[in-house]
Amino acid sequence: MLGMKNGKEQIKIMNSTKQDYQSLYDYLGKPAGKELGKRVFEKAYWFGITPKYRFVDTKTYKGKVHLYTRAFLDYYFEREEITDIII
């Protein structure tokens, strides 16, 4: 089980195997951009999640990309959609 650092809320995210890690590009099917990447990274940090990473070299980007568990990304984007609708 994984809980937020501040203890306000807890969510259950099952332990994931290596193949469950995805980049935002893999998850979304398109480039996420720096701003979204930063927000996802900050939320992962808040949960105490240390992302894995890999290096990519494409026509448009060369460098390190973070990898997150599918469970975390599902949780993050489900919550973000709810927040966008409420705001």
VOBA-540772 format. One line per field, with one value per residue (C-alpha): x negated, z, y; residue number from 1; residue in three letters. Coordinates in steps of 0.05 Angstrom, whole numbers. Each point is the difference from the previous one (the first is absolute). Example, Ala and Ser with C-alpha at 12.3 -4.5 7.8 and 13.67 -1.06 7.14 Angstrom:
REM VOBA-540772
X = -246, -27 .
Z = 156, -13 .
Y = -90, 69 .
seq = 1, 2 .
type = ala, ser .
//
This chain:
REM VOBA-540772
X = 0, -23, 19, -9, -56, 46, 47, 64, 18, -22, 7, -16, -47, -21, -74, -15, -47, -52, 43, 54, -43, 17, -22, 53, -9, 14, 60, 31, -20, -28, -53, 20, -41, -42, 57, 40, -63, -18, 70, -1, -71, 21, 61, -42, -50, 57, 21, -71, -7, -69, 9, -46, -28, -27, -37, 32, -29, 52, 4, 35, -29, -64, -7, 28, 74, 32, 39, 58, 43, 63, 40, -28, 13, 71, 12, -33, 38, 67, -7, -24, 61, 45, -37, 6, 75, 11, -42 .
Z = 0, -16, 40, -10, 40, 35, 24, -25, -47, -16, -64, -14, -58, -9, -8, -73, -41, -45, -62, 34, -4, -56, -23, -7, -76, 3, 45, -37, -70, -12, 29, 69, 1, 56, 41, 5, 11, 58, 32, -5, 29, 58, 16, -2, 48, 46, 2, 14, -68, -32, -75, -42, -63, -68, -53, -67, -64, -50, -52, 50, 67, 27, 74, 61, 8, 64, 5, 48, 17, -40, 65, 20, -69, 0, 68, -19, -64, 29, 55, -47, -44, 60, 23, -70, -1, 70, -14 .
Y = 0, 70, 61, 74, 30, 48, -55, 33, -55, -71, -39, -71, -11, -72, -16, 3, -41, 31, -4, 42, 63, 49, 69, 53, -6, -74, 11, 59, -19, 70, 46, 25, 63, 30, 29, -64, -40, 46, -6, -76, -3, 46, -43, -63, 33, 19, -73, -21, -34, 0, -6, -43, 30, -15, 39, 15, 29, 23, 55, 46, -21, -28, -14, -33, -16, -23, -65, -10, -60, -8, 0, 68, 30, -27, 31, 66, 11, -24, 52, 55, -10, 6, 64, 30, -11, 30, 62 .
seq = 1, 2, 3, 4, 5, 6, 7, 8, 9, 10, 11, 12, 13, 14, 15, 16, 17, 18, 19, 20, 21, 22, 23, 24, 25, 26, 27, 28, 29, 30, 31, 32, 33, 34, 35, 36, 37, 38, 39, 40, 41, 42, 43, 44, 45, 46, 47, 48, 49, 50, 51, 52, 53, 54, 55, 56, 57, 58, 59, 60, 61, 62, 63, 64, 65, 66, 67, 68, 69, 70, 71, 72, 73, 74, 75, 76, 77, 78, 79, 80, 81, 82, 83, 84, 85, 86, 87 .
type = met, leu, gly, met, lys, asn, gly, lys, glu, gln, ile, lys, ile, met, asn, ser, thr, lys, gln, asp, tyr, gln, ser, leu, tyr, asp, tyr, leu, gly, lys, pro, ala, gly, lys, glu, leu, gly, lys, arg, val, phe, glu, lys, ala, tyr, trp, phe, gly, ile, thr, pro, lys, tyr, arg, phe, val, asp, thr, lys, thr, tyr, lys, gly, lys, val, his, leu, tyr, thr, arg, ala, phe, leu, asp, tyr, tyr, phe, glu, arg, glu, glu, ile, thr, asp, ile, ile, ile .
//
